[in-house]
Amino acid sequence: MRHLRRGGVTYFRIADAAWEDPLDPSYAQASGGRWNPAGSFGVLYLNASRDVARVNVAKRLEGQPYGPEDLATGPVLVEMRAPRALYVDALSSRGLESLGLPATYPVFGNGRRVSWSRCQPIGRRAWEEGEPGIACRSAVVRAGSPGEELALFDRGRLPSARAIRAFEDWFWESPT
């Protein structure tokens, strides 16, 4: 596995406004996610920018009979500073190759999406090797487009929220 330095800056987490602790990784631990199988270990899935967070919200609403403009209230945006560390590299072509993923990740050369079942064993291996997490291309942003996420592993010392912004206060603001 290759590594790259990330963290030390603000990252963004999309959270349900009703959640008691929007930085609780237990939901991803129970249900699983791209980099962790269900019932394994906790992960905070973070967006490197508000733009990526917006795309993630739009992706969650795909197939619904409504869009973000129809929501009376939507997900909050939690701002937090991820720890500065060397993370597993699922961003660069060389990093992806070292993980057995295509350089075109999050899709294969034929345009088919790389599945969670392909990524979860990589996440488990990184977890077992004591890695702090995985810096990765966003799976909801098209290959070749900017879009970075951070899968921050819960090793008992997760950072706290710096700010929590209501949907109407963050989703419609000018892109950053």
Backbone hydrogen bonds in HBPLUS format (Angstrom, degrees):
<---DONOR---> <-ACCEPTOR-->    atom                        ^
c    i                          cat <-CA-CA->   ^        H-A-AA   ^      H-
h    n   atom  resd res      DA  || num        DHA   H-A  angle D-A-AA Bond
n    s   type  num  typ     dist DA aas  dist angle  dist       angle   num
A0089-ASP N   A0002-ARG O   2.93 MM  87  5.46 162.8  1.96 135.1 134.4     1
A0004-LEU N   A0087-TYR O   2.97 MM  83  5.55 149.2  2.06 150.1 160.0     2
A0087-TYR N   A0004-LEU O   2.88 MM  83  5.55 165.1  1.90 155.0 150.0     3
A0006-ARG N   A0085-ALA O   3.05 MM  79  5.88 159.1  2.09 167.9 173.2     4
A0085-ALA N   A0006-ARG O   2.97 MM  79  5.88 157.5  2.02 164.0 170.4     5
A0008-GLY N   A0082-ALA O   2.67 MM  74  5.70 176.8  1.67 155.8 155.4     6
A0011-TYR N   A0080-MET O   2.73 MM  69  5.52 166.1  1.75 168.9 171.9     7
A0080-MET N   A0011-TYR O   3.06 MM  69  5.52 162.9  2.09 153.6 156.9     8
A0012-PHE N   A0047-ASN O   2.82 MM  35  4.94 162.8  1.85 148.3 153.4     9
A0047-ASN N   A0012-PHE O   2.65 MM  35  4.94 166.4  1.67 150.8 155.8    10
A0013-ARG N   A0078-VAL O   2.88 MM  65  4.99 155.3  1.94 140.4 148.6    11
A0078-VAL N   A0013-ARG O   2.82 MM  65  4.99 176.9  1.82 155.3 156.1    12
A0015-ALA N   A0076-VAL O   3.07 MM  61  5.35 162.0  2.10 146.6 149.2    13
A0076-VAL N   A0015-ALA O   2.80 MM  61  5.35 139.8  1.96 164.6 166.1    14
A0019-TRP N   A0016-ASP O   3.04 MM   3  5.56 162.8  2.07 117.5 122.9    15
A0024-ASP N   A0021-ASP O   3.09 MM   3  5.44 145.5  2.22 125.8 122.5    16
A0029-GLN N   A0025-PRO O   3.04 MM   4  6.30 147.5  2.15 145.2 155.4    17
A0030-ALA N   A0026-SER O   2.86 MM   4  6.05 156.4  1.92 147.5 152.2    18
A0031-SER N   A0027-TYR O   2.84 MM   4  6.02 174.6  1.84 161.6 163.3    19
A0032-GLY N   A0028-ALA O   2.72 MM   4  4.80 138.1  1.89 124.8 134.7    20
A0039-GLY N   A0029-GLN O   2.66 MM  10  5.45 133.8  1.86 146.4 161.6    21
A0033-GLY N   A0036-ASN O   2.76 MM   3  5.22 157.1  1.81 153.4 158.1    22
A0040-SER N   A0037-PRO O   3.22 MM   3  5.69 137.2  2.41 144.8 140.0    23
A0154-ASP N   A0042-GLY O   2.89 MM 112  5.07 164.2  1.91 141.7 137.5    24
A0044-LEU N   A0152-LEU O   2.84 MM 108  5.06 166.1  1.85 145.7 149.4    25
A0152-LEU N   A0044-LEU O   2.89 MM 108  5.06 161.8  1.92 156.1 151.2    26
A0046-LEU N   A0150-LEU O   2.88 MM 104  5.05 164.0  1.90 148.3 153.0    27
A0150-LEU N   A0046-LEU O   2.94 MM 104  5.05 156.5  2.00 130.6 136.0    28
A0048-ALA N   A0148-GLU O   2.97 MM 100  5.43 158.4  2.02 153.2 146.5    29
A0053-ALA N   A0049-SER O   3.17 MM   4  6.48 154.9  2.24 140.8 148.1    30
A0054-ARG N   A0050-ARG O   2.84 MM   4  6.14 153.9  1.91 151.6 157.9    31
A0055-VAL N   A0051-ASP O   3.06 MM   4  6.38 158.2  2.10 148.1 153.4    32
A0056-ASN N   A0052-VAL O   2.96 MM   4  6.22 152.3  2.04 147.4 155.2    33
A0057-VAL N   A0053-ALA O   3.00 MM   4  6.33 152.4  2.07 149.1 156.2    34
A0058-ALA N   A0054-ARG O   2.95 MM   4  6.27 165.2  1.97 154.0 157.7    35
A0059-LYS N   A0055-VAL O   2.90 MM   4  6.11 152.2  1.98 145.5 153.4    36
A0060-ARG N   A0056-ASN O   3.01 MM   4  6.26 153.8  2.08 145.5 151.9    37
A0061-LEU N   A0057-VAL O   3.16 MM   4  6.47 136.6  2.36 143.8 155.3    38
A0061-LEU N   A0058-ALA O   3.16 MM   3  5.17 131.3  2.41  94.4 107.4    39
A0062-GLU N   A0059-LYS O   3.15 MM   3  5.20 156.3  2.21 102.6 109.9    40
A0064-GLN N   A0061-LEU O   3.00 MM   3  5.52 158.2  2.05 139.0 140.5    41
A0070-ASP N   A0067-GLY O   2.96 MM   3  5.49 157.2  2.01 117.2 124.5    42
A0071-LEU N   A0068-PRO O   3.16 MM   3  5.40 161.3  2.20 109.1 114.8    43
A0077-LEU N   A0165-ARG O   2.89 MM  88  5.12 159.3  1.93 145.5 152.4    44
A0165-ARG N   A0077-LEU O   2.86 MM  88  5.12 168.3  1.88 143.6 146.9    45
A0079-GLU N   A0163-ALA O   2.78 MM  84  5.11 171.5  1.79 154.9 157.9    46
A0162-ARG N   A0079-GLU O   2.66 MM  83  5.49 169.4  1.67 159.8 162.0    47
A0163-ALA N   A0079-GLU O   3.31 MM  84  5.11 149.5  2.41 135.0 135.3    48
A0088-VAL N   A0133-GLY O   3.09 MM  45  6.34 163.5  2.12 152.8 147.6    49
A0135-ALA N   A0088-VAL O   2.92 MM  47  5.99 157.9  1.97 161.1 165.7    50
A0090-ALA N   A0135-ALA O   2.77 MM  45  5.71 153.6  1.84 174.2 174.7    51
A0137-ARG N   A0090-ALA O   3.18 MM  47  6.51 138.2  2.37 146.5 135.1    52
A0096-LEU N   A0092-SER O   2.86 MM   4  6.10 165.5  1.89 155.7 159.3    53
A0097-GLU N   A0093-SER O   2.93 MM   4  6.09 158.8  1.98 145.6 151.8    54
A0098-SER N   A0094-ARG O   3.00 MM   4  6.21 152.8  2.07 143.2 150.0    55
A0099-LEU N   A0096-LEU O   3.02 MM   3  5.14 138.7  2.20  99.5 111.7    56
A0101-LEU N   A0096-LEU O   2.89 MM   5  5.01 163.5  1.92 151.0 145.4    57
A0100-GLY N   A0097-GLU O   3.01 MM   3  5.03 159.0  2.05 104.9 111.6    58
A0105-TYR N   A0102-PRO O   2.96 MM   3  5.36 159.7  2.01 118.8 119.9    59
A0107-VAL N   A0104-THR O   3.17 MM   3  5.65 168.6  2.18 119.9 118.2    60
A0114-VAL N   A0106-PRO O   2.89 MM   8  5.58 170.9  1.90 146.4 143.8    61
A0108-PHE N   A0112-ARG O   2.75 MM   4  5.41 160.6  1.78 157.2 162.4    62
A0111-GLY N   A0108-PHE O   2.85 MM   3  5.32 163.3  1.87 122.2 125.4    63
A0118-ARG N   A0115-SER O   3.09 MM   3  5.35 144.4  2.22 102.0 112.2    64
A0119-CYS N   A0115-SER O   3.33 MM   4  6.73 141.5  2.49 138.9 149.2    65
A0119-CYS N   A0116-TRP O   2.91 MM   3  5.02 123.8  2.24 100.2 115.5    66
A0120-GLN N   A0116-TRP O   2.78 MM   4  5.83 161.0  1.82 172.3 174.0    67
A0122-ILE N   A0119-CYS O   3.02 MM   3  5.30 124.7  2.33 106.3 120.8    68
A0123-GLY N   A0119-CYS O   3.02 MM   4  6.40 157.6  2.07 154.6 161.6    69
A0124-ARG N   A0120-GLN O   2.85 MM   4  6.12 160.7  1.89 155.5 160.7    70
A0125-ARG N   A0121-PRO O   2.98 MM   4  6.12 158.9  2.02 140.3 145.9    71
A0126-ALA N   A0122-ILE O   2.93 MM   4  6.20 160.5  1.97 150.7 156.3    72
A0127-TRP N   A0123-GLY O   2.84 MM   4  6.06 157.9  1.89 150.9 157.3    73
A0128-GLU N   A0124-ARG O   2.86 MM   4  6.09 167.3  1.87 154.6 157.5    74
A0129-GLU N   A0125-ARG O   2.95 MM   4  6.14 137.6  2.14 142.9 154.2    75
A0131-GLU N   A0126-ALA O   2.98 MM   5  5.33 157.6  2.03 163.2 156.3    76
A0130-GLY N   A0127-TRP O   2.96 MM   3  5.26 160.2  2.00 113.1 116.9    77
A0153-PHE N   A0132-PRO O   2.92 MM  21  5.53 154.6  1.98 138.8 144.9    78
A0134-ILE N   A0151-ALA O   2.89 MM  17  5.07 148.3  1.99 135.2 144.8    79
A0151-ALA N   A0134-ILE O   2.84 MM  17  5.07 173.2  1.85 153.2 154.1    80
A0136-CYS N   A0149-GLU O   2.96 MM  13  5.35 166.4  1.97 144.8 149.1    81
A0149-GLU N   A0136-CYS O   2.81 MM  13  5.35 166.0  1.83 160.5 162.7    82
A0138-SER N   A0147-GLY O   2.77 MM   9  5.11 161.2  1.80 131.6 130.6    83
A0145-SER N   A0142-ARG O   2.99 MM   3  5.56 154.4  2.06 138.2 140.7    84
A0169-ASP N   A0166-ALA O   2.86 MM   3  5.26 143.6  1.99 111.5 123.3    85
A0170-TRP N   A0167-PHE O   3.12 MM   3  5.48 151.0  2.21 108.4 116.7    86
A0171-PHE N   A0167-PHE O   2.89 MM   4  5.60 164.1  1.92 158.6 164.1    87
